[in-house]
């Protein structure tokens, strides 16, 4: 089924709305340190608003040969625990990279690294980070959803079979979560599977609040499936 330019914009909006839910807990994670409960931190990602992230990269600045990397990270960790909102994107990424290195089983540093990359439109980097996080926590539906969304963005808003498999598994674990259901319905429409689209889009519509911008796209896609 052909997808119009307006529909593509709505798909992008849907992705941004989901991403916003994942950004806010980053502040709590940075403040709490690497030992925070990973399930609690990832679960709180749902329903929150986005952080404003800077683009200036702290690490590797010229003229800082007298400031070794380890002390800089330690200094950034102290800032993260007292004033995380004062950190820029590069500083946050440096902290997350160090935590990923020193906590080889913890998915959170890679998860939040993926969230930050996705927020800046670096979807390939985001997908790599989410994939690494999922390898550390293979059954985590939140990571599955974010990895799937990054893959969709990489493919020009097309839901690939790989992304669809992630959304289907996440949906099995979270039957009332609209995001995996939304992407499954989109995959059905894009693949010309009318019966599946007619089944899934009404479920998406039922889960969305009346003021959700995704409702317009869901209604439009349902109408196309009925035509």
C-alpha positions in Angstrom: 0.0 0.0 0.0 1.4 3.5 -0.9 2.1 5.7 2.1 1.5 9.4 1.5 3.9 12.2 2.6 1.4 13.2 5.3 1.4 9.7 6.6 5.2 9.6 6.8 5.1 12.8 8.9 2.7 11.2 11.2 4.9 8.1 11.5 7.8 10.3 12.4 5.7 12.0 15.0 4.6 8.7 16.5 8.3 7.7 16.8 9.1 11.0 18.5 6.3 10.6 21.0 7.6 7.2 21.9 11.2 8.4 22.2 10.1 11.2 24.5 8.9 8.6 26.9 12.4 7.1 27.1 14.4 10.3 27.5 13.3 11.6 30.9 14.5 8.8 33.1 18.1 9.5 31.9 18.4 12.2 34.5 17.4 9.9 37.3 19.7 7.2 36.0 22.7 9.6 35.8 21.9 11.0 39.3 21.6 7.6 40.9 24.8 6.1 39.7 25.5 2.8 38.0 24.0 0.8 40.8 20.4 1.8 40.2 17.8 -0.9 39.8 17.7 -1.5 36.0 14.1 -2.7 35.8 12.8 0.2 37.8 14.7 2.7 35.7 13.6 1.2 32.4 9.9 0.8 33.4 9.8 4.5 34.4 10.7 5.4 30.9 7.0 5.2 29.9 4.9 8.3 29.9 7.6 11.0 30.6 8.8 14.0 28.7 12.0 14.6 26.8 15.2 16.2 28.0 16.8 19.0 26.0 20.2 17.7 25.0 23.3 19.8 23.9 25.6 18.9 21.1 29.0 20.2 22.2 31.3 17.2 22.9 33.3 17.5 26.1 35.8 14.6 25.8 38.8 15.0 23.6 39.0 18.8 23.7 42.3 20.2 22.7 44.6 21.6 25.4 43.5 19.1 28.0 46.5 16.8 28.0 47.0 17.5 31.7 43.6 16.2 32.6 43.5 12.4 32.1 40.4 10.7 31.0 39.6 8.8 34.3 39.7 11.9 36.5 37.4 13.7 34.0 34.9 10.9 34.1 35.0 10.9 37.9 34.4 14.6 37.9 31.5 14.2 35.4 30.0 11.5 37.6 30.0 13.9 40.6 28.2 16.4 38.5 25.7 13.8 37.3 24.8 12.9 40.8 24.3 16.6 41.9 23.2 18.5 38.7 22.6 16.1 35.8 20.7 18.7 33.8 23.9 20.8 33.6 25.7 18.0 31.5 25.8 18.3 27.8 25.3 15.5 25.3 29.0 14.6 25.0 29.4 14.5 28.8 26.4 12.3 29.2 27.7 9.9 26.5 31.1 9.8 28.1 29.6 8.8 31.4 27.4 6.2 29.8 30.3 4.7 27.8 32.3 4.3 31.0 29.5 2.7 32.8 28.9 0.3 29.9 32.6 -0.6 30.0 32.7 -1.2 33.8 29.3 -2.9 34.1 29.4 -5.5 31.4 26.0 -7.0 32.3 24.0 -3.8 32.8 21.9 -2.9 29.8 21.1 0.6 31.0 24.2 2.5 29.8 23.8 1.2 26.3 20.0 1.7 26.4 20.3 5.4 27.4 23.1 5.8 24.9 20.7 4.6 22.2 18.0 7.0 23.4 20.4 9.9 23.1 21.5 8.9 19.7 17.9 8.5 18.5 16.9 11.8 19.9 19.5 13.4 17.6 18.5 11.4 14.6 21.5 9.1 14.6 19.5 6.0 14.2 22.3 3.7 13.1 24.2 4.5 16.2 21.0 4.2 18.3 20.3 0.8 16.8 23.8 -0.5 17.6 23.5 0.7 21.2 20.0 -0.8 21.7 21.2 -4.0 20.1 24.0 -4.1 22.7 21.6 -3.4 25.5 19.2 -6.2 24.3 22.1 -8.6 24.3 22.6 -7.9 27.9 18.9 -8.1 28.7 17.3 -10.3 25.9 13.8 -10.3 27.3 13.3 -6.6 28.0 10.3 -5.3 26.0 11.2 -1.6 26.4 14.6 -2.2 24.7 12.9 -4.3 22.0 10.5 -1.4 21.2 13.3 1.2 21.0 15.5 -1.0 18.8 12.5 -1.7 16.5 11.7 2.0 16.3 15.3 2.8 15.4 15.3 0.2 12.7 12.1 1.6 11.3 13.6 5.1 11.2 16.7 3.6 9.4 14.5 2.0 6.8 12.7 5.2 5.8 9.7 4.5 8.1 9.2 1.1 6.8 8.7 -1.8 9.3 11.2 -4.5 8.3 10.7 -8.2 9.2 13.4 -7.8 11.9 11.7 -4.8 13.5 8.3 -6.5 13.2 9.6 -9.5 15.2 10.8 -7.2 17.9 7.4 -5.5 18.1 5.5 -8.8 18.1 7.6 -10.1 21.1 7.3 -6.8 23.0 3.5 -6.9 22.3 3.3 -10.3 23.8 4.8 -9.1 26.9 2.9 -5.8 26.9 -0.5 -6.4 25.3 -1.8 -3.0 26.4 1.3 -1.0 25.2 0.2 1.0 22.1 3.7 1.4 20.6 4.3 -2.2 19.5 0.7 -2.5 18.4 1.0 0.7 16.4 4.1 -0.6 14.5 2.5 -4.0 13.9 -0.6 -2.3 12.4 1.7 -0.1 10.3 3.6 -3.2 9.0 0.3 -4.8 8.1 -0.7 -1.7 6.1 2.6 -1.4 4.4 2.6 -5.1 3.5 -0.9 -5.0 2.0 -2.3 -7.4 4.7 -5.7 -5.9 4.8 -7.2 -8.4 7.2 -4.5 -7.8 9.8 -4.7 -4.0 9.3 -8.5 -4.1 9.8 -7.9 -6.1 13.0 -5.0 -4.0 14.4 -5.8 -0.4 13.7 -9.1 -0.4 15.8 -7.1 -1.8 18.7 -4.6 1.1 18.3 -7.4 3.6 18.2 -8.9 2.2 21.3 -5.7 2.5 23.2 -4.9 6.1 22.2 -6.3 9.1 24.1 -8.5 11.4 22.2 -5.9 14.2 22.0 -3.1 11.9 20.8 -1.7 13.1 17.4 -1.2 9.4 16.4 -5.0 9.0 16.4 -5.2 10.9 13.1 -2.8 8.5 11.4 -4.5 5.4 12.9 -7.9 6.6 11.6 -6.5 7.4 8.2 -4.8 4.0 7.9 -7.9 2.2 9.0 -9.9 4.0 6.4 -7.4 3.0 3.7 -7.6 -0.6 4.8 -11.4 -0.5 4.5 -11.3 1.0 1.0 
